[in-house]
Amino acid sequence: MKRIICILIFNCLLFSLCLSQDLAEMSTEELSNSFQLKDYQKASNAPHWFKDSTWHMGVRGGVTWSRITDIENTIVSSIYSRDEYERDTSFRKPPRFVGGVFSHKKWVSNNGQWAIAMQPEISFAMQGGQFHYHDDRDLIYDIDFKFNYFLFNSMFKLYYKCGFHIMAGPQFELAINRSNIDYRSNYNDVNNDTPVLGIDLQIQENLRQTLQAEHNFSIPVGAGYEYMFDNNFGIMIEGRYNLGMVDLMETGPNGYFMEENPAERSRSWHLTFGFTKLLQ
């Protein structure tokens, strides 16, 4: 959360600095005209990377790091003291894939400095989370949640000058792989006097039947940079942070004292690189 606040503060400060310098150089008439939005092709002094007024189509792809908040309260029953075990619910390593297609339309102010855009997207993302457990009996196990989603969103973008932009918008996440869970432990090493054949596979199958990913709703926020070449092709790089807004998993009947936990939320970072093409 501290990293998110720092990123937002940095973006606000950068925009404030750029705006203050721009306003200092503008007359009253220019200020009045600057917010009369029109297509890029009508902006007489628009920089060449903001010249287009038609729809753009593009593709984007990259990596994602994800986690599930409060997952320890789902996996480990409240009957166990937290002093008896250590846990780790950090972002999944290594990162996984995210990518998709998008289109967008831009408009600029008369002075060509500011722009807004609406960008609908359809993407595929490999998200989820992980849980690491280590108790005072030296029992260690790891649970890896490998949930896959189709993402449908519409991003509102605010541009300033050289393609730098910030963005936010609603996102619906359609779960298409709801029970892909991996489980690994050292149970037989700790209990070598009474080993159980295939114990990890048995627990893994039980977890897959107990914990099911649900469709999700999130709010992505982020920043990026976009540059259009003279041949009507462009490139962009963007970073986003997705804040899940609803309960991520459904907990079914089980023999592990797991209970439904409405505090589970998805959190993920997306770092993507994309190409865009002006539609003639």
Secondary structure, 3 states (H helix, E strand, C coil): CHHHHHHHHHHHHHHHHHHHHHHHCCCHHHHHHHCCCECHHHCCCCCHHHCCCCCEEEEEEEEEEEEEECCHHHHCCCCCCHHHEEEECCCCCCCEEEEEEEEEEEEECCCCCEEEEEEEEEEEEEEEEEEEEEECCCCEEEEEEEEEEEEEEEEEEEEECCCEEEEECCEEEEEEECCCEEEEECHHHHCCCCCCCCHHHHHHHHHHHHEEECCEEEEEEEEEEEEECCCCEEEEEEEEEEEECCCCEEECCCCCCCCCCCCCEEEEEEEEEEEEEECC
